[in-house]
Amino acid sequence: MHSIADLFAVDLPLPAYDVVIPCYNRAHVVSDAVASVLAQDHAPARVVVVDDGSTDDSAAAIHALELAHGPRVLAAILPRNGGASHARNVGAALCRSPWIAFLDSDDVWLPGAAEALIAGGAEADVVCGHFSRVEGDGEPGPAECGWWGDDIRVALRQGGVIGPSWAMVRRATVEAVNGFDPSFHNCNDWDFYTRCAAAGARFARIDAVVAQYRTVAGGRLVNDTAIGAQNARRVLAHPYLSTLEDA
């Protein structure tokens, strides 16, 4: 696995991007996510941190980040919990740059991630890299990526092969599919990328680790296997995927 710096030495100016970070009861880690974005050599135009009706001190932590970093960080505090899809859509509506990244509040970007993703997606509408898994206070695991750059339709038929924390999407593509579907409280990213592909979005994959997928304390709705199975069936019922077997 190559380093980001080895793969992407870019001399031309790169397009601007914004980052949306949805947060629910992650007061203890959301600042890590924001710091990892602000530390990028190719800095974001705006980081929108959306508190999704948290019951801990997340709203206060996000307000503090906005105060500390001025116009670079924007806090959006929602009065009640509406789910990650709704929070991402709220954040996306506040974005103005041609590219948007959706970084989960318990994950972090690695140095050079933004440059690598944008440079690698010059001819694409959705670009994803690899991630490394970090369990608790453990060491980062090996590079992982669910999609190996082959037929994206076939890959999506197998499951949610792209995660928001290690991907970027053109804002025009996000708007074309009306963002994330709030009726999905899990499998929402799988549904989102399926609808992007169905709308004709071009996908690209880069051979670099751009993010750490961290397991931190706190409840996760994605652990509800019954809801997860139901939503998986909904995604697979999308005509873009359901007709693949017939084809």
BALUM-167351 format. One record per residue: residue in one letter; x, y, z of N, C-alpha, C, CB in turn. Coordinates in steps of 0.02 Angstrom, whole numbers, plus 50000, padded with zeros to 5 digits. Glycine has a CB too. Example, Ala and Ser with C-alpha at 12.3 -4.5 7.8 and 13.67 -1.06 7.14 Angstrom:
A506604971650390506154977550390506604983550390505654977650452/S506424988850354506844994750357506455000250394507044997050286/
//
This chain:
M500424994150000500005000050000500445006250000499535000050061/H500355010649951500765016649945500515021949994500755019249873/S500965026650010500765032350050500385037350006501375035650083/I500005041650038499645046750001500135051249964499195050850047/A500675053249997501155057849966501475054749904501685059750016/D501605048249905501915044849848501445044649788502115037749867/L500795044049802500325043149748500095049649716499725039449773/F500065054949754499765061049729500215067149743499075062149761/A500615068849694501005074949696500685079649646501765073749680/V500265084249668499855088249625500105095449625499115087949646/D500245098149566500495104949561499935109949544501035105449508/L499425107649508498885112049488498415113349547498485109049429/P498095119149549497615120449603497055115249603497315127549596/L496865113149662496335108149668495665111649681496505103249725/P495125108549660494465111349674494335111949749493915107149641/A493895116549767493715117449837493245111849858493375124349847/Y493235110749924492795105649952492545107950020493145098849957/D491975105350040491705106250107491655099450140491015109850105/V491625099450206491555093250244490965093850291492205091650284/V490535088850289489955088450334490095083050386489295086950294/I490035084850449490155080150504489525079750546490775082250547/P489125074450538488535073550582488765070850649488015068750549/C488445073150702488665071250769488065069650813489105076750801/Y488085063950845487575062150894487915059050954487035057350864/N487915062551010488225060251072488955058151063487815054351100/R489325062451031490045061151019490455067151043490175059750945/A490255070151099490615076051124491355074451137490295078451188/H491505068251154492185066351173492645065251114492165060151214/V492375064951052492815063650995492705068250936492705056650972/V492165072250935492015076250876492575081150860491365080050886/S492925083650912493475088250899494045084850861493735091250965/D494135078250872494655074550835494495074550760494705067250861/A493865073450743493655073350673493775080150641492925071350667/V493565085450675493645092150648494385093850640493305097350693/A494795092250690495505093750687495845090250629495845091850752/S495635084050615495945080250561495795083350493495715072950562/V495225086650487495035090050425495405096650419494275091150421/L495415100550472495735107050469496495106450459495595110950533/A496775100750476497495099650468497695097750397497735094250515/Q497225096850352497385094950284497785100350248496745093450245/D498295098250209498675103050169498225106750120499245099450130/H497775103050088497255106250047496655107450093497065101749984/A496625113250122496135114650174495425115250146496325121150211/P494925113450187494235114050165494005121350163493765110150211/A493525122750120493225129350120492785130250182492805130450056/R492455124850202492005125150260491925118250290491315128150240/V491895117950355491725111850391491075113050428492305109750441/V490555109350408489895110050439489795104350488489335110250385/V489755105950552489655100850603488935101250627490165101850663/V488565095850617487845095750631487725091450693487445092950571/D487485094750746487285090950805486575088450796487355095250870/D486495081950799485845078950784485445077650848485935072250746/G485305083050885484905082450946485235078451000484245079450929/S485885079151009486255075251059486005076651129487005076851055/T486075071551171485885072251242486495073151287485485066251264/D487095073051258487705074251297487925081451285488275069151278/D488565082951290488815089751282489055091151210489385090851330/S488815087351162489045088351093488905095351067488705083251048/A488315098051080488145104751055488635109951081487435106651075/A488795109551145489275114251174489965113351143489315113251250/A490165107151132490825105751102490845108551031490975098251102/I490305107850995490285110250925490275117950924489665107450889/H489905121050968489925128350973490625130750988489425130751027/A490975127251032491665129151049492125128650989491925124751107/L492025123550947492425122850887492285128550838492275116050853/E491655130450832491485136050788491805142450814490715136950784/L491785143550878492075149550908492825149650898491905149950982/A493145143850904493875143550899494125144350828494125137050927/H493735142150779493995141950710493625146650663493935134950684/G493215151050690492915156250650492505153750592493435160750625/P492555156950534492135155150477492295148350446492185160350424/R492865145450465493045138950435492595133350462493775137350450/V492335134150522491895129050552491225132250566492215126250618/L490705128950543490015131250553489645126150595489655132550486/A489335128250649488925123850691488195124250670489005125750766/A487895118450662487175117950648486875113450703487015115150576/I486505116250748486235112650805485495111250794486345116650871/L485325104850788484625102950776484275101750843484595096450732/P483635103550846483265103150910483095096050931482645107150905/R483085091450884482905084550901483285079750855482135083350896/N483335073450876483685068450838483285066150778483865062550881/G483575066850719483235064850658483595059550619483135070650614/G484175057450644484555052250610485115055150567484105048050567/A485605050950551486195053150514486025055750445486685047450508/S485545052750411485365054950344485115062150345484825050450314/H484665063650391484405070450397484965075350414483845070850449/A485395073450461485945077850482486415079250423486335074750540/R486565074150384486995075150326486665079750275487165068450293/N486015078950265485665083250218485665090550241484945080850208/V485575091650306485605098450333486285101450319485455098450409/G486805097550332487475100050320487615101350246487985095150346/A487385096850203487505097550131487165103850104487245091450093/A486585105650132486225111550110486615117950125485535111850143/L487085117550171487495123350190488165123450154487615123350265/C488275118650110488895118250073488845122050007489085110950060/R489405124849984489425128649922489975126349875489515135949937/S490425122249898490995120049857490785114449809491565117649902/P491175113349757490995108149708491045101049735491425108749648/W491435099849788491495093249818491265093349890492225090649813/I490955087849913490755087149982491015080450009489975087549989/A491285080550069491455074450105491005073850166492215074350125/F490815067750181490385066450240490795062150289489715062850219/L491095065450337491525062050386491135060750450492175066150400/D491105054550472490765053050535491155056050593490685045450544/S490805057950645491105061650700491585057550743490575064450744/D491565050950737492035046750775492605044150731491665040950806/D492635046350669493185044450625493645050450614492915041850557/V494225049150585494695054550570495015053450502495245055150624/W495185059050469495565058750407496305058350423495415064950363/L496685055250379497405055150384497695061050344497695048450358/P498305063150359498615068650322498615067250247499325069950346/G498435072150207498425071450134497805068350106499005067450113/A497315066650148496705063250124496325067350073496255061550183/A496215073650087495815077850043496135078549974495705084850073/E496785079849974497145080549910497105074149870497865082449923/A497205068449903497195062049869496515060549839497405056549917/L495995061649877495325060149853495125064549794494815060949909/I495245071049800495055075549746495465074349683495115082849768/A496115073449691496535072149633496355065449600497275072049653/G496195060449641496015053949614495335053749583496055048849667/G494915058649598494235058749571494135064049518493755059949626/A494685066149485494635071549436494135069949380495315072949406/E494085063549362493635061449308493025057749335494015057049258/A492895058449399492355054749431491875059449467492625049549480/D491325056649490490845060249531490845057849603490145059549501/V491065051649613491155048849680491835045449681490575043649697/V492235047049731492895044049736492985041449807493465049049718/C493265035449814493375032649880494085029849885492865027049895/G494325029849947494985026949960494915021150007495445032149989/H495475019450040495475014150090495415017350160496125009950085/F495265013150208495255015250278495605009950319494525016350303/S495805011950379496065007050427495615007150488496805008750447/R495485001350515495025000550571495415001250637494654993650567/V495135005150683495445006050748494935004250802495695013450758/E495064998950838494614996650891494834999550958494604988850894/G494425003950986494585006951051495235010651048494605001651104/D495695008851093496355012051096496885007951060496555013051168/G496665003151019497134998850984497485002250926496774992850959/E497944998550896498315001050838497895000450775498984997150831/P498015004750725497645004250662497764997450628497845009950615/G497224994750601497274988350566497504989350494496614984850567/P497514983850456497734984350386497244988250343497824977250357/A497474990250285497054994050239496454989950218497454996350178/E495874993150216495264989850194494894994250144494804988350255/C494554991050098494114994450051493634989250023494504998149994/G492994990450028492504985550006492444985049931491844986950035/W492674990149895492604990249822493294990349791492184996249798/W493404986049742494074985249713494124988249644494254978049710/G493684992949628493754996749566493454993449505494454998049554/D493094987949515492774984649458492074987549447492744976949468/D491624983849419490954986249405490604988349470490534980749369/I490454994849476490154997249538489464994449549490125004949537/R489104993049496488434990149504488474983149535488064989849436/V488924979149510489024972449538489244972949611489534968449496/A489694977649625489944978449693489384980449741490514983549695/L488974985249721488434987449764487904982049773488114993749736/R487854977549726487384971949733487604967349790487334967949667/Q488254967649807488524963349860488464966549929489244961649846/G488394973149932488344976349997488564983649995488744972650048/G488604986650055488814993550061489574994050057488564996650126/V489844994749999490564994049988490945000649995490684991149920/I490595006250003490915012750010490655016050074490785017249948/G491095018750114490895022250174491015029750167491275019650234/P490575033850194490645041150187491305043950212490085044550222/S491585041150265492185044050295492795043450251492325040750361/W492795039050202493375038250158493185039550085493685031250166/A492715044150075492485045750008492325053150001491865041549990/M492285055449939492035062149923491545061549865492625066849905/V491085066349863490565066349812490495073449784489875063749841/R490395073949720490255080549692489585083049719490245080249613/R489575089549735488955092349763488375091749713489055099749782/A488525092349648488005091549598487685084649600488285092949528/T488085079549616487825072749621487385072049683488395067549623/V487615074849739487205074749801486535077949788487565078349858/E486525083649754485905087149740485465083349691486045094149714/A485785080049642485405076449591484995070649620485875073749538/V485235067649674484885061949704484525063949769485365056249719/N484485070549781484155073249841484465070649906483415071449840/G485115069749905485485068049965485315061149992485345073050017/F485375060550058485255054150092484515053550109485685053750157/D484275047350108483565046050122483455045550198483335039550087/P483095050350228483005050250301482625044250327482655056450323/S482285040550283481925034650307482395028850322481405032450255/F483025029450302483525024450318483915026750379484005023150257/H483855023050434484245024650493484875020350498483825023650556/N484925015450456485565012250440485515009850368485725006150489/C486065007650340486115006350268486015012650226485605000950247/N486025018550260485885024750223486435026450173485795030450271/D487065024750189487595026150141487555021350082488285025550175/W487405015050095487315010150040486765012449993487155003150069/D486205014550021485655017149980485875023349941485045018850023/F486235027849974486445034049941486885032649881486825038449991/Y487405028549889487855027249834487515023049779488475023549859/T487035018949798486655015349747486255020249703486175010249780/R485935025049735485555029949696486015034549655485125034149743/C486605035949681487095039749642487285035949579487725041349684/A487435029549587487625025449529487045024849480487845018449552/A486445023949506485865023349462485745029749422485235021649504/A485945035449451485865041849417486425043249367485835047449468/G486885038649361487415039349312488075042049338487185043649258/A488145042549404488775045049433489355040449415488705045749509/R489915043449401490535039749387490915038649452490985043649335/F491115032449464491465030649525492205029349512491135024349557/A492625031249560493345029849556493585027749624493735036149530/R494115023749625494425021449687495165022949685494305013849698/I495445025349740496155026749744496495021749790496285034049767/D497125020549778497495015449815497885018849872497985011649768/A497515021849919497835025149975497365024950035498025032449958/V497645024350094497255024550156497135031850174497615020650214/V496515033950177496365041050188496025042350255495925043550133/A495785037050290495415038150351495515032450400494665038950336/Q495385033950463495345028850514494625028250535495805030650575/Y494375022050531493695020450552493745018050624493365014950506/R493515022250670493635021050741493015018450777493875027450775/T493115013750821492585011250864492665014550932492605003350870/V492195018850949492225022451013491605020951054492295030151002/A491625022851118491055021551162490435025151138491215023651234/G489855021751146489215024751126488795019851088489335030951085/G488135020751093487675016251059487685017350984486975017151086/R487545012150947487525012450874486905008950849488165009250844/L486505012750812485895009750784486065004350734485475015150752/V486645004850701486814999850651486894992950682487455001750615/N486924992550748486964986050780486294982550784487244986750850/D485754985950765485094982950764485034978650702484534988350767/T485134972150710485174967750651484504967150616485404960850672/A483944967550652483284966950620483164972850574482734966550673/I483284978950598483194984850556483694984650498483274991250597/G484314982550513484814982150460484614977450404485464980050489/A484334971650422484124966850371483554969650329483914960250404/Q483094973050363482524975950327482754981350278482024978950377/N483214985650300483464990850256483894988150200483854995950296/A484254982750213484644979550160484184977050105485064973750188/R483624974250124483144971850073482874977650033482574968050106/R482774983350066482534989250031483034991649979482374994950080/V483674991749998484184993949950484214989149891484874994449985/L484224982749905484274977749852483664977749806484374970849881/A483114980549830482514980849789482534986749740481904981549833/H483024991149746483084996649698483164993749628483685001349717/P482814996349578482854993549511483564993049483482434997649464/Y484004997649503484684997549479485044991149500485065003549505/L484854988549558485164982349584484724976249571485294982949657/S484074976949579483634971149574483614968249504482944972949597/T483744972249454483724969749385484394966749363483524975149338/L484904967049406485564964649387485554957149373486074966249441/E485194953349416485164946149406484824944549340484784942749463/D484294948249322483954947049259484424948449201483324951249253/A484824953849208485284955549154485824950249145485614962349167/
//
